[in-house]
Amino acid sequence: MGAKKNADAGNLGDVLSLDIDSLSIDEIDIIEDIIDGPLDQLAKPGARKAKLLRAMAVVIKRRDDPSFTAEDAGKLRISFKQKPKDPTALSE
């Protein structure tokens, strides 16, 4: 099982989506444990985001696989998608 889980951790087909309003108190606690501080510290300019991304991945993946670890999350690939430009907005 461990080998399959690790192989799946890097699956490019995985899309992680998190609605901050859907988090349980336990999930917020997990995130704050992984980032070693309060969530709001990450809103500061220049704050590093990798720990937050790792923590969010752990929370999301543990909903389906309670054995998913922070180390497994490090193997996930992420893709930042830009929002399409509003065609009705004035160009600068």
N, C-alpha and C positions, 0 to 999 in steps of 0.2 A: 504494500500500500504506500509506503514512504516514497518509493521511486516514482510511482505514478503521480502522487501529489506534487512532488518536486517538478516533474515534467509539466504538469498542468499549470504550475505557478507562473511559468513564462509564456503561457499560451497567448498569442497575439489576438485571439478572438475574444478574450475577456474584456468586458467593458464594465468599469466600476462606476456606479452612479450613487451619490449620497445626498440626500436631502437633510440638511442640518436639523430641521425641525422633526425628523423622524428618529433621532437618536434617543436611546434610553439613557437613564442616569448611569447605568453600568457601562454603556458604550462610551459615554463622555469620560468616565473614570479611566477606562482603558486607554483612550486617546491621550488624556493628560498624563498617565503613567508613562506611556511611550515617549511623549515629547518632553517629559520631566518638567512640567509647568502648566500653567493655565492656558486654555485655548486663546484667550484674548492677547497673550504675549505675541502670538503670530501675526497679529494685525499691525504690528509696528513696522515702519519702513526698514528694509534691510534684514528683516527676520528670515532665517533659513526655513524653507518649506519642506524639505525632504522628510523630516521626522513626521510632519503632519500627514503627508501623502502616505507614508508607511503605516501610520496609525489608522488612517481612514480605510486603507486597504485591509488591514487586519480586522477591523470592525465589520466591514461589509462581507468579507470572505468567511468569517466565523459564523455568520448567520446560517450558512449552509454547511460549513466544515469546522466544527469546534476545535479541531486539532491544528488549524492554520496558525502559523507563527509569524512573528515580526521578521524573522529571517526569510521565510517563504515570500513575504511581501516584497522584500528587496529584489526578488527575481522577476517581479512583474514589470512589464513594459508599459509606459504611459504615452499617451498622445494628446497634446493640447490642440484643440480645434478652435479656430477663430470663428467668432460669430459673423455671419454674412453682413455686409454693409447695408444700411438702410438706403434703398435706391431713391427714396424721397428726401433724404437729408441733403442739405447744401454742402457742396464740396468746399474744402478750405483752400 
